[in-house]
Amino acid sequence: MADLSITSRITEQLEHLPAELQRRVLDFVEALAQSQPKGEPGANLLRFAGSLDPQSAQEMRAAIEEGCEQVDRDEW
């Protein structure tokens, strides 16, 4: 939720800027808004806790380590 005093101060300052600088501020604010993390809070995922049996969890862990922790120096 936005702090109205901050919003008011920003609006006040924007009114004094030329259109090009206002555009730059808008671009910056839009970039900030897009950079906000998206996803589910961890508390919403607790219902899945313990849903994998230990064998399946170990197989998944091994697959991730094998497939994701490799560096292919010739890739680039």
N, C-alpha and C positions, 0 to 999 in steps of 0.2 A: 504494500500500500504506500502511496506517495505521501511524503511530508508536504503539506500545503504551503508552508513557509518557504521551502526549497523551490517548489514549483513556481510560486509567485516571484521569487527572486530571479529564477531563470527567465521567466517570461518578461520580467522588467528589463533585464539585461538584453534579451533578444530584440526587444523593440528598438534598441539603440544601434543595432548592427545593420550593416548593409545586407541586401538580399543574398549576395554570394556567401557571406559568412554565416547567415542564417541557414543556408543550404548545407554548409559544412557541419554545422551543429546538428542539423536533422540527420545527416548521414551518420554522424558519430553516435547519436542516440539510437538510431536503428541498428547499428552494428552492435552496440551494447545489448540491446534487447534480444538480438539473435544469439548472443554468446551465453545467454543464461542457460544453465544446465536444464535438460529436459529428461523426464523419466519418472519413475515411481520412487517415493520415499521408501527407505528400507523398512519402515514399520509396516507398509502395505505388503511387503514380501514375506513377512514372518509366517504367514499361513503355509508357505512352501517348505519351511524348515523341516528337515528330517524326511522329506519325500523321496530322496534317493537312498537306496540301500548302500552300505559301505563299499561293496564290490563295484557297483555302477559309478559311484563317486570317484573311486580310485582309477577306474578305466578312463573316466572323463578327464581327470587331472593328468594322467599319463599322456593322453591324446593331445591335450593343450600344450604340455611341456614339449612334446615331440614336434608338434606342428607349428607352434608359435614362437618358440625360443631359438629359432635357427636364423642365422644371418647368411644370406646368399650374396657374397661379394660381387658376383657377376651380374646381379639383377639390374644394375644401372648400366 
